Amino acid sequence: QVQLVESGGGLVQPGGSLRLSCAASVSIFSLYATGWYRRAPGKQRELVAAITSSSSITYSDSVKGRFTISTDNAKNTVYLQMSSVKPEDTAVYYCHARENPPGNDYWGQGTQVTVSS
């Protein structure tokens, strides 16, 4: 069982920055991949960014060049640095972890990010 606890959400102005954190209850090294998804009002959940245990990174086209995913393995924490945020980045952001195949998927409780002036 993997527990994920997000923090760092809140209200930010357009063009501003915000950093989300996700603390995992297990070693990041033991997971196949970790990442961030988001669900905007009235839309389906979508991948924002993901990183594998071999450090392969994927970003959605909508955040590429603005968001950065990273890990601190000593703290078992995954970060999402959000820069140059836009109103369309407003969503509930969820931390995700996947165990090595054929393992399970795990989700955090979500953290609200609102981009507004």
TORMARDO-706140 format. One line per field, with one value per residue: x, y, z of N, C-alpha, C, O, CB in turn; residue in one letter. Coordinates in steps of 0.05 Angstrom, whole numbers, plus 32768, in hexadecimal, padded with zeros to 4 digits. Glycine has a CB too. Layout:
nc1 = (X,...) $
nc2 = (Y,...) $
nc3 = (Z,...) $
cac1 = (X,...) $
cac2 = (Y,...) $
cac3 = (Z,...) $
cc1 = (X,...) $
cc2 = (Y,...) $
cc3 = (Z,...) $
oc1 = (X,...) $
oc2 = (Y,...) $
oc3 = (Z,...) $
cbc1 = (X,...) $
cbc2 = (Y,...) $
cbc3 = (Z,...) $
code = (A,...) $
***
This chain:
nc1 = (8011,800B,8011,8000,800B,7FF8,800D,800F,7FED,7FC1,7FAD,7FC2,7FDE,7FD5,800D,802D,8050,8052,805D,8051,804F,8059,8057,806E,805F,8082,80C3,80D7,80F6,80E4,80B8,8097,8088,807A,804E,8027,7FE3,7FAA,7F68,7F3C,7F03,7EC9,7EE5,7F0C,7F3A,7F7F,7FC2,7FF8,8030,8064,8093,80C2,80E1,8111,811D,8104,80DE,809D,8074,8036,801F,8009,8021,8057,8097,8088,807B,809D,80B1,80CB,80F3,8102,8126,8139,8114,80E7,80C4,809D,809E,807B,808B,806D,806A,8060,8028,7FE5,7F9F,7F84,7F9F,7F86,7F6E,7F61,7F98,7FB7,7FE1,8004,8016,8037,8040,8075,8069,8043,8028,8000,7FD9,7FDC,7FBD,7FC0,7F9C,7F8F,7F9A,7F85,7F90,7F8C,7F8A,7F88,7F7A) $
nc2 = (7FE8,802B,806C,80AF,80F2,8131,8176,81BE,81D8,820E,8254,8279,82AD,82BC,82AD,82A5,827B,8239,8203,81C0,8189,8144,8113,80D3,8092,806B,8057,807E,8067,8033,8033,802E,805A,80A0,80D9,8112,8122,8145,8161,8189,81B4,8196,8178,813F,8117,8124,8114,8138,8139,8108,80DC,80A8,8070,806B,809D,80B3,80E4,8100,8131,8154,8174,81A5,81BA,81B8,81D3,81F8,81DF,81B6,8176,8153,812B,811C,80EE,80E1,80F6,80DD,80F7,8117,814D,8184,81B8,81F2,8223,8263,8262,8257,826B,823E,8215,820B,81DC,819E,817F,8140,8112,80DA,8095,805B,8017,7FE8,7FBE,7F82,7FAC,7FDA,8017,8056,808D,80D2,80FE,812C,8171,81B4,81E2,8224,8253,8295,82DB) $
nc3 = (8000,7FEE,8006,7FF6,7FFF,7FF0,7FEB,7FEB,7FC7,7FB2,7FAB,7F73,7F4C,7F06,7EDE,7F09,7F3A,7F56,7F84,7F87,7FB5,7FC2,7FEF,7FF7,8014,800E,7FF4,7FBD,7F97,7F96,7F78,7F38,7F1B,7F27,7F2C,7F15,7F0E,7EF5,7F00,7EE2,7EEC,7ED1,7EAD,7E96,7EBD,7EB4,7E9E,7EB9,7EC5,7EC8,7EE6,7EE0,7F02,7EEA,7EDD,7EB0,7E91,7E87,7E6B,7E66,7E2A,7E35,7E61,7E59,7E5D,7E83,7EB3,7EE4,7EF6,7F2D,7F5A,7F9F,7FB8,7FEA,800B,7FFB,7FD9,7FA7,7F7A,7F5B,7F37,7F26,7EF7,7ED8,7ED8,7EC0,7EB9,7EA6,7EBE,7EED,7F19,7F3B,7F55,7F52,7F72,7F59,7F5B,7F43,7F4B,7F3E,7F04,7F0D,7F2B,7F55,7F4C,7F6D,7F8F,7FA4,7FD1,7FB8,7FA6,7FA4,7F71,7F5F,7F2E,7F28,7F23) $
cac1 = (8000,801B,8001,800A,8000,7FFF,800B,8019,7FD9,7FB7,7FA6,7FDA,7FD7,7FE0,8029,803C,805C,8048,8069,8042,805F,804B,8067,8066,8064,8097,80D9,80D1,8106,80D6,80A1,809D,8085,8069,8048,8012,7FCC,7F98,7F4D,7F2F,7EE5,7EBC,7EF7,7F17,7F55,7F94,7FDD,8007,804C,806B,80AF,80C6,80F8,812A,811E,80F7,80C9,8089,8063,8021,8026,7FFE,8032,8073,80A5,807F,807B,80B3,80AD,80E4,80F1,8116,8124,813F,80FC,80D1,80B2,809C,8096,8073,8090,805C,8072,8050,800E,7FCF,7F85,7F7C,7FAC,7F75,7F65,7F6A,7FB0,7FBA,7FFA,7FFF,802D,8032,8054,8080,8056,8027,801F,7FE8,7FDA,7FD3,7FB7,7FBD,7F81,7F8B,7F9E,7F79,7F9F,7F7B,7F9A,7F75,7F83) $
cac2 = (8000,8044,8084,80C7,810A,8149,8190,81D4,81E5,8228,8268,8286,82BF,82B4,82B3,829F,8260,8229,81E9,81AB,8174,812B,8102,80B7,8082,8057,8062,8084,8054,801A,8037,802F,8076,80B2,80EF,8124,8125,815B,8161,81A3,81B2,818E,816A,8126,8118,8122,8114,8150,8132,80EF,80D4,808C,806A,806F,80BA,80BB,80F8,8107,8149,8159,818A,81BD,81C4,81B5,81EC,8208,81CF,81A4,8161,814A,811B,811C,80D3,80DF,80FE,80CE,810C,8120,8169,818F,81D5,81FE,823E,8270,8254,8263,8264,8223,8201,8207,81C1,818E,8170,8127,8103,80BE,8083,8041,8003,7FD8,7FAB,7F8A,7FBA,7FEA,8034,8063,80AA,80E3,8109,8143,818C,81C7,81F8,8237,8268,82AB,82F5) $
cac3 = (8000,7FEC,800C,7FE9,800B,7FE1,7FF8,7FDB,7FB6,7FBB,7F97,7F68,7F36,7EEC,7EDB,7F21,7F3E,7F6D,7F85,7F95,7FC0,7FC7,8000,7FF5,802C,8007,7FE4,7FA1,7F87,7F94,7F66,7F1B,7F12,7F36,7F1B,7F1B,7EFC,7EFE,7EF6,7EE2,7EED,7EB9,7E9B,7EA0,7EC9,7EA0,7EA8,7EB8,7EC2,7ED5,7EE6,7EE6,7F14,7ED9,7ED8,7E97,7E98,7E73,7E71,7E52,7E19,7E40,7E77,7E52,7E5E,7E99,7ECC,7EE6,7F0A,7F39,7F72,7FB4,7FC1,8006,8019,7FEF,7FD1,7F8B,7F78,7F42,7F37,7F13,7EF1,7EC2,7ED8,7EB1,7EC5,7E9E,7ECF,7F04,7F1B,7F52,7F4D,7F60,7F70,7F51,7F5C,7F37,7F53,7F28,7EFA,7F09,7F44,7F56,7F4B,7F85,7F8B,7FBC,7FD5,7FA6,7FB0,7F92,7F67,7F52,7F21,7F25,7F2C) $
cc1 = (8012,8008,8010,7FFC,800A,7FFE,8015,8006,7FD1,7FB0,7FC0,7FD0,7FE2,7FFC,803A,8046,8051,8057,8058,8055,804D,805E,805C,806E,8079,80AD,80D0,80DF,80F6,80BE,80A9,809C,8075,8063,8030,7FFC,7FBC,7F7C,7F41,7F11,7EDA,7ECD,7F01,7F32,7F69,7FAF,7FEA,8025,8051,8088,80B2,80DE,8113,812D,8114,80DF,80B7,8079,804D,8029,801E,800F,8050,8080,809E,8080,8093,80AE,80C9,80DF,8107,8114,8129,8126,80E3,80BB,80B4,8092,808C,8076,8080,8064,8061,8034,7FF8,7FB4,7F7C,7F8B,7F9C,7F69,7F6C,7F81,7FB3,7FD5,7FF3,8019,8025,8048,805F,806C,8058,801A,8007,7FEE,7FCF,7FD0,7FB7,7FA1,7F7B,7F90,7F94,7F8D,7F8D,7F8C,7F86,7F82,7F6D) $
cc2 = (8019,805C,809D,80DF,8123,8162,81A5,81E2,8200,823A,8276,8297,82B5,82BE,82AD,8282,8253,820F,81D6,8195,815B,8118,80E6,80A7,806D,8065,8067,8070,803A,801B,8037,804C,8086,80CA,80FF,8123,813C,8156,817C,81A0,81AB,817F,8150,812A,8114,8121,812F,814A,8118,80EA,80B7,8088,806C,808B,80C3,80CD,80FD,811F,814A,8172,81A5,81C9,81C3,81D1,81FE,81F9,81BC,8190,8158,8139,8120,8100,80CF,80E5,80EF,80E2,8113,813D,8170,81AE,81E1,821B,8249,8264,8265,825C,8247,820D,81FC,81EB,81B5,817D,8157,811B,80E6,80AE,8068,802E,7FF5,7FC3,7F90,7F98,7FCC,8008,8040,8081,80B9,80EE,8121,815E,81A0,81DC,820A,824E,827F,82C5,8300) $
cc3 = (8000,7FF3,8001,7FF6,7FFD,7FF3,7FE5,7FC9,7FC2,7FA4,7F8D,7F50,7F1C,7EE9,7EF3,7F22,7F57,7F6C,7F94,7F9E,7FC5,7FD6,7FFF,800E,8027,7FF8,7FC7,7F8F,7F83,7F81,7F49,7F11,7F26,7F24,7F25,7F05,7F06,7EF2,7EF9,7EE3,7ED2,7EA5,7EA7,7EAC,7EB3,7EAC,7EA5,7EB4,7ED2,7ED2,7EEE,7EF8,7F04,7ED0,7EBC,7E9E,7E80,7E7D,7E5D,7E42,7E25,7E55,7E70,7E50,7E75,7EB4,7ECB,7EFC,7F13,7F51,7F85,7FC0,7FDE,8017,800F,7FE5,7FB3,7F8A,7F5C,7F44,7F20,7F0F,7EDA,7EC1,7ECA,7EBE,7EBE,7EAD,7EE9,7F03,7F36,7F48,7F5F,7F5C,7F6A,7F54,7F51,7F40,7F3A,7F1F,7F07,7F21,7F40,7F51,7F65,7F80,7FA6,7FBD,7FC4,7FB5,7F9C,7F8B,7F57,7F48,7F1A,7F2F,7F3F) $
oc1 = (8024,7FF2,8028,7FE4,8022,7FEF,8022,800D,7FD7,7FAC,7FD0,7FBD,7FF6,8003,8053,8044,8047,805C,8051,8069,8036,8072,8045,8081,8081,80AA,80C4,80D4,80FA,80B2,80BF,80AD,8065,8071,8026,8003,7FC0,7F79,7F3E,7F07,7EDF,7EC4,7EFE,7F40,7F66,7FB4,7FE6,8031,8043,8095,80A5,80EE,8128,813D,811B,80CF,80BF,8071,8050,8038,802B,800D,8060,8076,80AB,8085,809D,80A6,80DC,80C8,811D,8103,811E,8123,80CD,80A4,80CA,807F,8093,8067,8084,8065,8055,802B,7FFA,7FB2,7F6F,7F86,7FA3,7F5C,7F7A,7F7E,7FB2,7FDF,7FDF,802F,800E,8060,8054,805E,806F,8005,7FFB,8005,7FBD,7FDE,7FB0,7F90,7F63,7F8A,7F9B,7F9B,7F7F,7F9A,7F75,7F91,7F71) $
oc2 = (801B,805E,809F,80E0,8129,8162,819F,81F5,8207,8232,827E,8290,82A7,82D5,82AE,8273,8261,8204,81DB,818F,815E,810F,80E1,80AE,805E,807C,8055,8069,802C,8006,8040,8054,807B,80CF,80FB,8124,8146,814A,8187,818B,81B8,8179,814B,813D,8104,812C,813D,8155,8112,80F3,80AF,809B,806F,8091,80D9,80C5,80FE,8120,8142,8183,81B9,81E1,81CE,81E3,8212,8205,81B4,8197,8156,8138,8127,80FB,80BD,80DB,80F3,80DD,8114,8143,8163,81BB,81DA,822A,823A,825D,827E,8248,823A,81F5,81EB,81E3,81C2,816E,8159,811A,80DB,80B9,805E,8034,7FF7,7FB8,7F86,7F8F,7FCE,8010,8035,808D,80AE,80E8,8129,8160,819E,81E8,8202,825B,827C,82C5,8317) $
oc3 = (8010,7FE8,8003,7FF7,7FFD,8007,7FD0,7FBB,7FD8,7F8D,7F9E,7F42,7F1C,7EF0,7EF2,7F0F,7F69,7F57,7FAB,7F91,7FCB,7FCC,8004,801C,8039,7FEF,7FBB,7F7A,7F6F,7F7C,7F43,7F01,7F35,7F10,7F3B,7EED,7F1C,7EDD,7F0F,7EDB,7EBE,7E8F,7EBF,7EA6,7EA1,7EC2,7E90,7EA1,7EE5,7EBF,7F02,7EFD,7F11,7EBF,7EB3,7EAF,7E69,7E94,7E45,7E4C,7E21,7E5B,7E7F,7E44,7E7A,7EC8,7EB6,7F13,7F04,7F5C,7F7D,7FD1,7FEB,802D,8018,7FE9,7FA8,7F98,7F48,7F52,7F08,7F22,7ECB,7EAB,7EC8,7ECD,7ECE,7EAA,7EF9,7EF0,7F46,7F34,7F77,7F46,7F73,7F50,7F55,7F3D,7F24,7F2F,7F0B,7F2B,7F2A,7F51,7F71,7F6F,7FBA,7FAC,7FC1,7FCD,7F84,7F9C,7F44,7F57,7F09,7F42,7F49) $
cbc1 = (7FED,8027,7FFE,8006,8007,7FED,801C,8030,7FC1,7FCB,7F92,7FEF,7FE1,7FCE,802C,802B,807B,8029,8085,802C,806D,8042,8068,8073,804A,808B,80F1,80DA,8120,80CD,8092,8089,8078,8078,8042,801C,7FBB,7FA3,7F3B,7F38,7ED9,7EB1,7F10,7F18,7F58,7F92,7FEE,8004,805F,805A,80C0,80C9,80F5,8129,813A,80EE,80D7,8076,8074,8005,801A,7FE2,802D,8075,80A1,8062,8061,80CD,809E,80F7,80F0,8112,8137,8156,80F7,80C5,80B6,808A,80AE,8055,80AE,803E,8090,805F,8005,7FCF,7F70,7F81,7FC8,7F5F,7F72,7F53,7FC9,7FA4,800A,7FF5,8037,8030,8048,809B,8058,8016,8035,7FDA,7FC9,7FE7,7F9C,7FD1,7F7D,7F70,7FBC,7F60,7FB7,7F64,7FAA,7F5B,7F88) $
cbc2 = (8000,8048,8087,80C6,810B,814D,8191,81CB,81D3,8235,827D,8270,82DB,82BF,82D0,82A4,8262,8226,81EB,819E,817C,811D,810C,80AA,8076,8040,804F,80A1,804E,8012,8050,801D,8077,80BB,80E6,8141,810A,8176,814C,81B4,81CC,81A5,817B,8111,8103,8139,80FF,8161,8149,80D8,80E7,807B,804E,805C,80C3,80A2,8113,80EE,8163,815E,8187,81B9,81B5,81A7,81FA,8212,81BF,81B4,8149,8163,80FD,8133,80C1,80F2,811B,80BA,8125,810D,817B,8188,81DB,81FC,8240,826E,824F,825A,8277,821F,820B,821D,81AF,817C,8182,8114,8105,80BD,8080,8042,7FEE,7FCA,7FA8,7F72,7FC9,7FE7,803F,805F,80AD,80FA,8110,8143,8191,81D4,81EE,8242,825E,82A5,8308) $
cbc3 = (8018,7FD0,802B,7FCA,8029,7FC9,8013,7FCB,7FB2,7FCD,7FA3,7F5E,7F3C,7ED5,7ED5,7F39,7F3F,7F6C,7F91,7F82,7FDA,7FAC,801E,7FDC,8036,7FF6,7FE6,7F9A,7F95,7FB0,7F6E,7F0C,7EF6,7F51,7EFF,7F20,7EFB,7EF6,7F05,7EC9,7EF7,7EAC,7E94,7E89,7EDF,7E8C,7E98,7ED2,7ECD,7EC9,7EF8,7ECD,7F20,7EC1,7EDB,7E86,7EA1,7E6E,7E70,7E61,7DFD,7E4A,7E90,7E37,7E44,7E94,7ECE,7EED,7EFE,7F40,7F6A,7FC9,7FB1,800E,8017,8002,7FE1,7F7A,7F7F,7F3A,7F34,7F1B,7EEA,7EA7,7EF5,7E93,7EBB,7E81,7ED7,7F05,7F04,7F5F,7F4E,7F57,7F8B,7F34,7F79,7F18,7F66,7F30,7EDB,7F01,7F4F,7F71,7F32,7F9C,7F7D,7FBB,7FF2,7F9A,7FB8,7F9F,7F54,7F65,7F08,7F33,7F15) $
code = (Q,V,Q,L,V,E,S,G,G,G,L,V,Q,P,G,G,S,L,R,L,S,C,A,A,S,V,S,I,F,S,L,Y,A,T,G,W,Y,R,R,A,P,G,K,Q,R,E,L,V,A,A,I,T,S,S,S,S,I,T,Y,S,D,S,V,K,G,R,F,T,I,S,T,D,N,A,K,N,T,V,Y,L,Q,M,S,S,V,K,P,E,D,T,A,V,Y,Y,C,H,A,R,E,N,P,P,G,N,D,Y,W,G,Q,G,T,Q,V,T,V,S,S) $
***
